[in-house]
């Protein structure tokens, strides 16, 4: 099983102001628009996803740094390990590319998004 870091997701009440903040203050650049949601930025090699609350997601969402995401080449085994370790799976969805995605609880109210490698 291989797992790699993918992104940090910031949920905000004002997407454009948050995008400008990271561009103007930290030198981030726009990578791609997420139509109807927000933007992906490149912050010196770290991907920032900046959106508002996403209505299609039914798990509890928070403003601020909500979650980090990892990609796995063995989604089934990764989720089995997490469940065996007592990690709560908040929601499982289909990703934009038809792959599986899960949101799981982390410590102190944070979440981790586990993405099946497409």
trRosetta pair geometry for C-beta under 8 A, 3 or more apart (Angstrom, degrees):
i j d omega theta_ij theta_ji phi_ij phi_ji
1 72 6.4 -9 -172 -161 96 107
1 73 6.8 179 -149 62 50 82
1 74 4.4 -93 -111 44 87 127
1 77 5.1 -134 -82 98 130 132
1 78 6.1 155 -163 -66 136 83
1 81 7.8 -152 62 -17 175 144
2 72 6.9 157 83 -147 52 56
2 73 4.8 31 50 14 96 118
2 74 7.6 105 27 4 59 92
3 70 5.0 13 -176 169 103 129
3 71 7.0 159 -152 77 54 45
3 72 5.0 -18 -98 -94 80 84
3 78 6.8 119 -81 -111 116 129
4 70 6.5 156 77 -158 31 79
4 71 5.4 -17 60 55 85 95
5 68 7.1 -39 -145 170 93 117
5 69 7.7 103 -168 85 54 56
5 70 6.0 -50 -103 -105 38 75
6 47 6.6 -41 156 51 59 131
6 68 8.0 143 56 169 71 72
6 69 4.3 -52 65 101 113 101
6 70 6.0 162 0 -116 95 18
6 71 5.0 98 -59 -29 121 97
6 113 7.9 -76 60 85 127 106
6 115 6.3 8 -12 30 163 136
7 40 7.5 -74 -123 -136 144 101
7 46 7.6 122 -132 173 51 70
7 47 3.9 -61 -106 93 95 108
7 48 6.8 154 -167 -99 96 15
7 49 5.2 60 151 -16 143 103
7 68 7.2 -175 94 -156 42 59
7 69 4.9 12 50 40 78 116
8 46 6.5 17 5 162 110 114
8 47 7.3 163 24 90 64 59
8 48 5.6 -25 71 -111 92 66
8 49 7.3 -171 90 25 41 75
8 65 6.2 -30 179 -144 111 103
8 67 7.8 -178 -151 97 51 42
8 68 5.4 -29 -100 -105 68 77
8 69 7.8 -158 -75 11 24 81
9 48 7.8 140 -102 -167 26 54
9 49 4.5 -22 -110 68 75 109
9 50 7.9 172 -159 -77 54 30
9 51 7.2 -23 -166 26 99 101
9 65 7.6 121 79 -156 50 54
9 66 5.3 -46 96 57 101 102
9 67 5.2 9 43 59 114 80
9 68 7.5 -176 11 -94 78 26
9 69 6.8 71 -26 -28 107 109
9 113 7.2 60 -9 -7 136 136
10 18 6.3 -167 119 174 131 141
10 48 6.1 2 3 -172 112 103
10 49 7.1 171 27 83 64 53
10 50 5.0 -11 69 -107 102 74
10 51 7.9 147 84 28 56 55
10 64 7.0 -73 -146 164 75 23
10 65 5.8 -37 -99 -93 76 56
10 66 7.1 149 -121 4 23 86
11 51 5.9 -28 -113 79 71 74
11 52 6.4 65 -165 -167 82 22
11 53 6.1 67 -173 -75 129 52
11 54 7.9 -105 -115 -14 120 84
11 61 6.0 160 -116 170 176 108
11 62 6.5 136 57 92 130 44
11 63 5.2 -115 101 -115 91 45
11 64 6.9 -6 57 36 78 34
11 66 5.0 41 1 -30 111 132
12 15 5.9 145 74 -83 110 45
12 17 7.5 -145 151 69 139 91
12 18 4.2 169 -1 -42 176 150
12 50 6.3 -6 12 -167 122 92
12 51 7.5 151 30 87 76 26
12 52 6.5 -75 73 -94 53 57
12 63 6.1 87 -107 -151 32 96
12 64 8.0 100 -83 -60 67 27
13 52 6.8 60 -121 -123 26 97
13 63 6.3 -3 -36 -119 82 142
14 17 3.9 18 122 27 122 118
14 18 6.1 145 91 -20 70 88
15 18 5.9 -66 -152 39 27 109
15 19 6.2 29 155 -21 67 107
15 38 4.5 -143 -141 -117 132 98
15 39 6.9 132 174 6 110 92
15 50 5.7 132 -148 134 79 100
15 51 6.4 -6 -104 -134 118 27
15 52 6.0 -78 -51 -40 104 85
16 19 5.6 -50 -145 35 33 113
16 20 6.3 33 156 -18 65 105
17 20 5.7 -53 -148 38 31 112
17 21 6.4 41 150 -29 63 103
18 21 5.4 -46 -149 27 34 119
18 22 6.8 23 158 -10 64 102
18 50 5.1 -175 107 -160 123 134
19 22 6.4 -64 -156 40 29 101
19 23 6.3 22 153 -14 66 113
19 28 8.0 -125 -164 94 59 130
19 30 7.2 30 -168 -88 121 98
19 38 7.6 -177 -60 -172 115 93
19 39 5.2 55 -104 42 129 144
19 41 6.6 170 -137 -62 79 127
19 50 5.6 179 -72 80 78 156
20 23 5.7 -62 -142 43 31 109
20 24 5.5 15 167 -9 72 117
21 24 6.5 -62 -133 44 18 99
21 25 5.7 -15 177 12 59 123
22 25 6.6 -61 -117 52 19 92
22 26 5.3 -42 -160 46 59 115
22 28 4.0 7 139 15 100 143
22 41 5.7 93 105 128 139 170
22 43 6.2 -71 -178 -90 121 115
22 48 6.2 -116 -159 67 169 164
22 50 7.5 -157 10 -58 141 143
23 26 7.6 -31 -63 55 5 70
23 27 7.3 18 -162 -143 40 10
23 28 5.0 -85 -83 67 51 84
23 29 7.0 88 -120 -91 93 32
23 30 7.4 -10 -87 -41 127 80
23 41 7.2 -127 -65 -135 83 133
26 43 6.1 7 122 -143 127 104
26 44 7.8 -98 156 -11 97 110
27 43 7.8 109 82 -143 70 62
27 44 6.9 55 91 -52 110 99
28 41 4.3 25 168 168 128 127
28 42 6.3 160 -160 76 74 44
28 43 4.4 -32 -100 -90 102 74
28 44 7.7 -85 -94 -14 61 68
28 48 6.5 -35 -136 28 147 132
29 41 6.6 150 74 -160 32 77
29 42 5.0 -13 58 54 88 99
30 33 7.6 9 -178 -59 118 70
30 39 5.8 -65 -134 -168 94 131
30 40 7.7 96 -166 79 58 56
30 41 6.0 -52 -102 -106 41 71
30 42 8.0 12 94 13 5 82
31 39 7.6 133 45 172 71 84
31 40 4.3 -58 65 106 114 99
31 41 6.1 161 0 -126 93 14
31 42 5.0 105 -60 -34 109 93
31 47 6.9 -35 4 -127 160 94
32 39 7.3 163 87 -157 41 63
32 40 4.6 14 53 43 83 117
33 38 7.8 -155 -156 120 62 27
33 39 5.7 -42 -112 -104 54 73
33 40 7.8 -134 -69 18 11 78
34 37 4.0 -46 115 66 111 115
34 38 5.3 10 53 61 110 59
34 39 6.5 -157 13 -81 85 17
34 40 6.4 98 -37 -29 101 87
34 49 7.1 43 -25 -152 148 98
34 51 6.6 -51 76 -81 139 113
37 51 4.5 -29 169 -122 90 122
37 52 7.5 -146 -161 34 56 73
37 54 6.4 9 -128 -102 111 103
38 49 6.9 102 88 174 123 69
38 50 4.7 -139 164 99 135 63
38 51 3.6 -144 2 -91 135 60
38 52 6.8 161 -57 -4 117 63
39 49 7.7 -178 96 -149 41 46
39 50 5.3 -1 59 55 81 101
40 47 5.9 -19 -169 -165 102 104
40 48 7.1 151 -160 79 50 50
40 49 5.5 -22 -102 -99 73 69
40 50 7.8 172 -89 18 25 73
41 47 7.2 145 75 -158 48 51
41 48 4.4 -12 59 59 101 103
41 49 8.0 -172 20 -76 72 23
41 50 6.5 32 -6 -7 111 115
42 45 7.0 43 -174 -51 93 17
42 46 7.6 133 -163 65 51 39
42 47 6.4 -32 -102 -99 57 60
42 48 7.8 -164 -75 19 10 82
43 46 4.7 -34 71 68 95 92
43 47 7.5 157 21 -102 83 9
43 48 5.2 58 -15 -20 120 115
51 54 6.0 21 134 -60 143 98
53 61 5.0 137 -133 95 88 142
53 63 7.8 -60 -58 -68 91 79
54 57 4.6 58 88 9 106 110
54 61 6.8 161 33 -93 75 160
56 93 7.9 90 135 -136 104 141
57 61 6.2 91 96 -60 123 124
57 91 6.8 129 -162 96 81 163
57 93 7.2 -62 -108 -57 78 151
57 103 7.6 70 -159 -22 120 149
58 91 6.0 155 62 -110 85 142
59 90 4.0 63 -126 148 140 120
59 91 4.2 -126 -42 -14 114 127
59 103 5.2 -137 31 80 163 143
59 111 7.6 113 127 -115 141 155
60 90 7.5 -100 28 -159 77 135
61 66 6.4 -13 -159 -134 72 147
62 66 5.1 159 62 -109 86 93
62 109 7.1 62 -38 156 162 112
63 66 7.7 -64 -139 -64 6 102
65 110 7.6 -13 116 -119 90 106
66 110 7.4 143 169 -143 33 65
66 111 6.2 -11 154 37 79 109
67 103 6.9 -85 -99 -139 166 99
67 106 7.5 142 -128 5 82 127
67 110 6.3 136 -103 180 57 78
67 111 3.9 -45 -94 80 117 88
67 112 6.0 172 -164 -93 103 20
67 113 5.3 96 131 -22 139 92
68 110 7.7 15 4 171 85 123
68 112 6.0 -19 68 -118 76 73
68 113 7.4 -146 104 26 32 82
69 112 7.1 140 -103 -171 34 61
69 113 3.9 -25 -107 68 90 107
69 114 7.6 -172 -154 -71 68 20
69 115 5.9 35 179 -15 112 116
70 112 6.6 2 6 -179 103 110
70 113 7.4 167 25 84 57 59
70 114 6.0 -13 67 -114 91 61
70 115 6.9 -174 92 25 41 83
71 115 4.8 -39 -105 76 67 103
71 116 7.7 22 -157 138 71 6
71 117 5.2 84 169 -80 106 80
72 75 5.6 137 86 -81 113 52
72 77 7.9 -148 163 67 134 86
72 78 4.3 -25 -163 -40 172 154
72 114 6.1 -2 1 -171 122 95
72 115 7.1 151 18 73 71 49
72 116 6.5 -44 69 -110 82 44
72 117 6.4 -125 90 -22 31 92
73 117 4.7 -12 -96 17 60 142
74 77 4.1 1 137 33 120 115
74 78 5.9 139 93 -24 74 89
75 78 5.7 -60 -145 37 27 112
75 79 6.3 20 162 -12 65 108
75 99 7.7 174 -57 179 149 96
75 100 5.1 110 177 70 161 122
75 102 7.8 137 -165 -4 102 112
75 114 7.0 132 -136 140 80 108
75 116 3.8 -27 -61 -95 136 101
75 117 7.9 -156 -46 15 94 66
76 79 6.3 -61 -149 40 25 103
76 80 6.3 27 153 -21 63 110
77 80 5.5 -54 -145 36 32 115
77 81 6.4 35 155 -21 66 103
78 81 5.8 -54 -152 33 30 111
78 82 6.5 29 152 -17 64 106
78 114 5.8 180 126 -166 133 137
79 82 5.5 -52 -145 38 36 113
79 83 6.1 35 157 -18 68 106
79 89 6.8 34 -152 -88 105 136
79 102 6.0 100 -98 0 117 164
79 114 6.7 162 -73 100 83 156
80 83 5.9 -55 -145 39 28 109
80 84 6.2 30 154 -20 64 109
81 84 5.7 -56 -146 37 29 112
81 85 6.3 21 156 -12 64 110
82 85 5.9 -66 -152 42 29 106
82 87 4.0 -65 179 56 87 134
82 89 7.0 99 112 -67 127 93
82 104 5.7 -67 180 -129 148 163
82 114 7.4 -114 -34 -46 154 157
83 86 7.7 64 -178 -60 32 13
83 87 6.5 -84 -75 57 30 80
83 89 6.7 -25 -81 -26 94 114
87 104 5.1 26 154 179 117 128
87 105 6.3 -172 -168 59 74 81
88 104 6.5 150 84 -160 49 73
88 105 4.3 30 58 10 100 125
89 92 6.5 8 166 -48 124 95
89 102 5.5 -48 -148 -171 106 124
89 103 7.6 114 -167 78 60 49
89 104 5.3 -42 -106 -101 54 86
90 102 7.8 133 48 176 69 76
90 103 4.5 -49 62 99 114 97
90 104 6.2 178 2 -106 87 24
90 105 6.2 117 -48 -47 105 76
90 111 6.7 -44 7 -129 148 125
91 102 6.9 171 89 -151 48 57
91 103 4.9 18 49 40 90 106
92 100 6.5 -13 -171 -168 103 100
92 101 7.0 153 -158 84 55 49
92 102 4.7 -22 -101 -99 77 84
93 100 7.6 144 81 -159 42 53
93 101 4.8 -24 67 68 89 102
93 102 7.6 166 20 -84 68 36
93 103 7.9 35 1 -11 108 94
94 98 6.1 -23 -175 -140 111 36
94 99 7.3 137 -163 72 62 30
94 100 6.7 -50 -110 -101 50 47
94 101 7.0 80 174 18 6 95
95 98 6.8 -31 68 44 77 17
95 99 4.3 -9 39 64 126 82
95 100 6.8 -8 -9 53 97 4
95 101 4.5 113 -65 -36 90 117
95 115 6.2 72 -83 -145 145 96
95 116 7.0 -152 -2 47 133 87
95 118 7.1 -117 88 -69 139 114
97 118 4.3 6 105 -118 147 148
98 118 7.5 102 59 -127 76 107
99 115 6.7 60 113 -179 130 78
99 116 4.1 -156 177 77 107 102
99 117 7.2 -148 -141 85 152 16
99 118 4.6 -109 -42 -84 136 82
100 115 8.0 163 93 -156 52 41
100 116 4.3 64 52 -10 79 135
101 113 6.4 -9 -172 -174 101 99
101 114 7.0 157 -158 82 50 54
101 115 5.3 -5 -110 -108 86 67
101 116 6.9 -111 -64 9 50 83
102 113 7.3 162 84 -156 44 51
102 114 4.6 -6 58 54 95 104
103 111 5.3 1 -173 178 97 133
103 112 7.5 157 -154 80 52 40
103 113 5.5 -26 -98 -100 71 71
103 114 7.8 -174 -81 17 22 74
104 111 6.6 147 73 -161 39 78
104 112 5.3 -20 61 62 94 89
104 113 8.0 164 18 -92 72 23
104 114 6.3 32 -4 -11 115 113
105 111 6.4 -57 -112 -109 32 71
106 110 4.2 -39 73 91 118 92
106 111 5.7 174 7 -109 97 14
106 112 5.0 99 -56 -24 117 93
107 110 6.4 12 68 38 50 102
